[in-house]
Amino acid sequence: DGQTIAAAGFDGDVCLYQAADGMLVKQFTPVPLLADAASAATAASPAGDDVNFIRDVQPVLSKLGCNAGTCHGAKDGKNGFKLSLRGYDPLYDHRALTDDIGSRRFNRASPENSLMLLKATGQVPHVGGQLIDANHRYYEILRRWIAAGVELDLATPRVASIDIHPKNPVIDREGQTQQMKVVAVYANGESRDVTAEAFVETGNQDIASVDAAGLVTALRRGEAPILARYEGAYNATIATVMGNRDGFAWQEPEKFNFIDDLVAEKLQRTKTLASPLCDDASFIRRVYLDLIGLPPSADEVRAFLADESDSRAKREALIDKLVGSPEYVEHRANKWADLLQVNGKYLGREGATAFRAWIRDAVAANMPYDKFAYTILTASGSNRENPAASYFKILRTPAETMENTTHLFLAVRFNCNKCHDHPFERWTQDQYYHMAAYFAQIGITKDPMSGDKKIGGTAVEGAKPLYEIVSDTGKGEVKHDRTGDVTAPQFPYDDPYEASEGASRREELARWITSPQNRYFAKSYVNRLWGYLLGVGLIEPLDDIRAGNPPSNPELLDQLTTGFIDSGFNEQELIRTICKSAAYQRSIETNRWNEDDQTNYSHAVARRLPAEVLFDAVHRVTGAQARIPGMPAGSRAAELPDVGIKLPGGFLDQFGRPARESACECERVSGVMLGPVMTLVNGPTIAGAIADGGNELTKLVAAQADNAQLVEELFVRILNRPPTEAELAECLAAFDEIEADHQKLAGQLDALEKKFAPAIAALEKTRADAIAAADKNLNDYRAANAERYAQEKQAREDRIAQAQAALDAYLPQLPEKLAAWEKQRAEGEPQSLWTILDPEKFKSTNNAQLTKEADLSLVASGPNGKTKYEVEARTDLTAITGVRLELLADERFPSKGPGRAQNGNFVLSELTVEAAPASEPAKFASVALQNAQANFSQDSYDVKTAIDGKSPGAGNGWATSPKFGENRYAVFETKDDIANANGTLLKFTLDQQFNDGQHTIGRFRILVTSAARPLKLDEANTIPEAVGKILAVAADQRSDEQKQELDKFFRTIDPELKRLEAALAEANKPLPDDPRLKSLEVKLAEAKQPIKLDSGLVRMREMTRISAEQLKNQRLTGAQDIAWVLINSPAFLFNR
């Protein structure tokens, strides 16, 4: 009738579908002869009142889109009505439909007037529009369910799996179609055609499209995964669109092992002809770059090409030589460092270096992959002693660790089913929390060997100790996000594994993951290695195994996986097997029958070199020594322990080095975009390697006199092949062009010089006249004021002489003054001096660095922002009555500080003090402060508000504007004496919360005293503890060194000496500038400025100068030019 499509399956069922919407109209199921009635198949459409909510209604709601994520299945539902996403919770959905808002959505007495039917048919307003009419099959299913009492039978058998038919269909030409059929298999063994309610989708919309009825339409030649989804079950197959293959004739490709047999089978099925093997030059370059991350040397290339033995045999020997070599180890270790997120951001430089070294040792020992993963997943102890435990220092929460572990070791993305069931896979939300529970009993505590060293720290997350201890605590659970219940550990699929009785959760998980029977563990790693070597995985992306993403050659993946397991998870053996296949060794050249093939390995795929490989290759071929900050000269980029190590110009980051912040393969970028291109052309890395005077290019030019042989050496060294005749001729011509190019530049410069000569001459005359006039004015003014200058100079010299004489006359009195000071101190108040505290612990809450200076002051550097400085110190002083805070001017800060703001200001919002007996350091108690005094306070920022218990963002605290670049000090009395006979531990907190986050203190030190209250603000009344010890020694028993130290200190506090020194410094100040004289000097300097030349002339002069320099060593210049061109060519940038 033109409106109905008939489809028949292998089981004999005949289905009629509406062409317009794909809905099932009728199904005919054959009944076997001589069978009893009980064995007859059940029709897909429920008969009579036998309508089941789980089996019949839920699939209808899904097909109509009611529980989709864009409708009522959204997180918060839609318009007040919420269903579980895609019907994963039938009990919740049943209650929502039947109990919510007084059961208003159904009407059993009059099912046709049920709100859920009125909305679906558009009889009442519905945002989703009209979905069905009263004659639709789905309408009848819903009506019957309502009429039967909206019952729910939770014992209904659920869908266990689905099958999709036909398997791997082949569609001959574009525009042709193939009807897919979906059969559900239930837990009780029954099966049912569910094509009408199933969702059938294409994984490649460029190759094939699929309509609502599951009808596949071919669009162009290629392969498209076809995914079927029904009630939480998934299955997939691959549809092949053959396209026009007229004239195709199958030819057997070369076969070296089972890989080639299985690849050839797929190529024959898809009518694809394989390319021939690559030549030896291409092979040696490819295998070196793939296996060790370095190109071969020129000598290695020549030796390999000259070897006349069987090509396959010598290639296999080369593979055996490279696999397991030291360079191989570094290359593979770098890849694992990416996947394991070896990053100083999480581990510090020391931890990252240790973890990278552990990985390297494991790769060097060819540790079996299952043991490697097991060792990481069960690692315990300090990551300082057992670096593998760093895995749990990086991933700190059960959910985070579970998501990363399943992604890394199983290529399964469990992060998609955290909030609801996985939208494209069978994984459920419950399984997410069951799996996370395996990581709930991991403890992480500080390793005492960390000392005060910390990593990171933000306003949201505190800093972590440098080293931490990982252990299995036996305590800790995970709560389900939806139910709030504690979730027991349970695996998402039942693959066999062996674990000892009483094993920890982590041990059990590791045994399950690394089991040879685990369906994803070995397979996922085999796929990764295949993708690394062939450029395209059997599953793409490499780390995304799911039902809707089937392998392009499942038989090959299965056999590779079996071989990997049988080898004892021997990575090196697997890599040898792959590299020794003809599939790996094919040429990148294509033919008519494989030019559109991207998935079946009929030809090699050119791949851009990874960032580290490219960097190392550039230095290898030029012979330049790499200089990486913080690494020994000549180190490879592949050896870097930490992505925090950056190169000048950002070369590695520009070329896609991963940030090592996740295990996703997508972190590494391999495209060629504008940024990397500009780095190649203008960046310092390649230019520096080529121009390095000590590189091999310079030596090569000196050693090789023949230009033809020089060019050949450059090609073999850089591209690992000899040049073609045309390339050789072009390069030889380039040598001769250097002088011609220089002459051309010289001619262009001469023409420009002549063009601009008149203008330049005029400008120079104007300049000379201006200089002469300015010089005359200056000299005339100096002559007119010579007598005044002489008088001012003599007066200054007299002041200096007088000040120096006064100082010289006073210095001999210092010993007497010192003795008198000591006597006065001994007879008066020996405790009136301030004692400088020696900070033992100090930190900033905003990650600023505090550094202790020789004078026991602390200097801030690094990030600026709102912060608290926390300082701890000990003192033997008893009966402490006051605290003195000194803020010191310093050249390192704007306007000499003492603050870090742009004008040198600071704002101390609040100062708090705590004290504890030295013998009981945990018993800190708050110390009340009073009577704050300062040598200067800014208006509205009096020092008294720094101890008022408030820390607002403005209008409170101690500040110093407008007086900057001077020492500031403040004294705070303690309300009560701090008296501990055996010493005191003091803790000071300098809270700085000014709004802009910039007004922090730059340099400060803290002092205490036992002087009687009230305390005086006396700057000179300070004494270091070391000086105090000298004073305790009798004068006649002091050593010469002690006497010198005491004299040195006294000179800093004697007020008369300080006055005389200040007077001498004032006298020595230069005479103030004469404004008129200064103005005339500036005018003369301006007149002497060179004339401004035309920019084109300036540029041409510079180009000609450089060209002249290059002409001095014409052959080296030519060699460098050729090297630059070859390195920037696709033949070098890509592994072919």
Buried (B, 14 or more C-beta within 10 A) or exposed (E): EEEEBEBEBEBEBEBBBBBEEBBBBBBEBEEEEEEEEEEEBEBBBBEEEEBBBBBBBBBBBBBBBBBBEEBBBBEEEBEEBBBBBBBBBBEBBBEBBBEEEEEEBBBEEEBBEBBBBBBBBBBEEBEBEEBBEEEBBBBBBBBBBBBBEBEBEEEBBBBBBBBBBBEEBBBBEBEEBBBBBBBBBBEEEEBBBBBBBBBBBBBBEEBBBBBBBBBBBBBEBBBBBBBBBBBBBBBBBBBBBBBEBEEEEEEEBBBBBBBBBBBBEBBBEBBBBBBBBBEBBBBBBBBBBBBBBBBBBBEBBBEBBEBEEEBBEBBBBBBBEBBBBEBBBBBBBBBBBBBBBBBBBBBBBBBBBBBBBBBBEBBBEBBBBBBBBBBBBBBBBBBBEBBBBBBBBBBBEBBBBBBBBBBBBBBBBBBBBBEBBBBBBBBBBBBBBBBBBBBBBBBBEBBEEBEEEBBEBEEEEEBBBBBBBBBBEEEBBBBBBBEEEEBEBEBBEEBEBEBEEEBBBBBBBBBBBBBBEBEBBBBBBBBBBBBBBBBBBBBBBBBBBBBBBBBBBBBBBBBBBBBBBEBEBBBBBBBBBBBBBBBBBBBBBBBEBBEEBBBBBBBBBBBBBBBBBBBBBBBBBBBBBBBBEEBEEEBBBBBBBBBBBBBEBBBBBBBBBBEBEBBBBEBBBEEBEEBBBEBBEEBEBBBBBBBBEEBBBBEBBEEBEEBEEBBBBBBBBBBBBBBEEEBBEBBBEBBEEBEEBBEEBBEBBEEBEEEBEEEBEEBEEEBEEBBEEBBEBBEEBBEEBEEEEEEBEEEBEEBBEEBBEBBEEBEEEBEEBBEEBBEEBEEEEEBBBBBBBBBEEBBBBBBBEBEBEEEBBBBBBEEBBBBBBBBBBBBEBBBBBBBBBBBBBBEEBBBBBBBBBEBBBBBBBBBBBBBBBBEEEEEBEEBEBBBBBBBBBBEEBBBBBBBBEBBEBBEBBBBBBEEBBBBBBBBBBBEEEBBBEEEBBBBBBBBBBBEEBBBBBBBBBBBBBBBEEEBEEBBEBBBBBEBBEBBEEEBEEBEEEBBEBBEEBBBEBBEEBBEBBEBBEEBEEEEEEBEEBEBBBEBBEEBEEEEEBEEEBEEBBEBBEEBEEBBEBBBBBBBBBBBBBBBBEEBBBBBB
